Amino acid sequence: MVCGGFACSKNALCALNVVYMTDVINASWRVMSNKTRHELERNLDCCGLFNLTAISQDDGSCDAVCRHRSTICPTCGEKLLKHSDEALKILGGVGLFFSFTEILGVWLAMRFRNQKDPRANPSAFL
């Protein structure tokens, strides 16, 4: 996507909705090795991904701590969506900050670029 400034940062972050993030998480989950999935489940304290949770919890392959405490664990997909939502909010704020400083820079450049130099010779052409 080619864009710049305020409109790009705001629209790009609004376009990353839950459906798109769910598709990205599903695609990355399919590509992961079993070792990576087990490490993710252990570190995030979750089992499975979205509606695949029942399969993952029933076969006993989940090594999360919540599995040993109770029979129902939160899904990794929910935790990843929550974390990505928080990260996108932070990135949106950073993007808006730089967009406004860019607008300020353009305004300052337009304001001060054609000022006359008071030390210059007034009879000179330039």
Helices and strands as residue ranges (DSSP letters): H 5-15, H 18-31, H 34-44, G 50-52, H 53-58, H 65-69, H 76-112
